[in-house]
């Protein structure tokens, strides 16, 4: 699946991205992270909504646990 995802994003960049960018360099796959994060968050939210609607217990893992002042419980 990872190879398919890489191929998808590389193909999208090749066909849709302006070349070169204003700074003279090409658009890189990693620069699409904002789009990928938005899509993955939207999918996670939809799954969470459906599970909660069906009264499933949902455990949500936090990703900000390394912030100063956070204490493990």
N, C-alpha and C positions, 0 to 999 in steps of 0.2 A: 504493500500500500504506500509505503514511503516513496518508493521509486515512481509510482503513478502520480503521487502528489507533486513531486519535484518536476516530473515531465509536464504536468498540467500548468504549473506556475511558470516554468521556463517557456513553454509554448505561448502562454498568455503574454508574457513580457516581450517575446520575440515579435508577436503579431500586433500588439496593441500599444506598447510603450513607445514614446517618442525617442528617437536616437539621434544624436546624444542628448542628454539632459542639459539644462542651462549651465551646469558646472563643467560640461564637457565629457562627463563619464556616463556609462550606461546605467540603467535601472537594474539593481541587483535583487535577487529573490528575497533576501533578508529585509529589504526596504518595504516589502509588502506586509510586514508583521502587523501593522495597524489594521489592515483589512482582515487578515487571518484571525486576529484576536477578536475583532468585532463579530465575525461569523461564528467562531467557536463559542463565544459568550451567548450569542443569540440561540444557538442550538442547545446549549446547556440550560438556558432559561426556559425554553420550550419543554424540554424533558422534565425539568423541575416542576413546572406548572402542571403538566399532565400527571405526574406521580402524586403531587399534593392533591389534585382534584380527585384522584382515586383513593385518597386517604392512606397512601403509603408513608411510612416513616422515612424521612430524608435526612441524611447526615451531610452537612456541608463543611468541607475542609477549608480552613482559612489559609490564605497565602501570605498574610502580613504578620505572621507570628514572630518574625525576626525584628520587628520594630522595637525601639527602645521603650522600656516600661512594660512590655508584654510579659506575662508570667504564665508558664505552663500549668495546666490544671490537671 
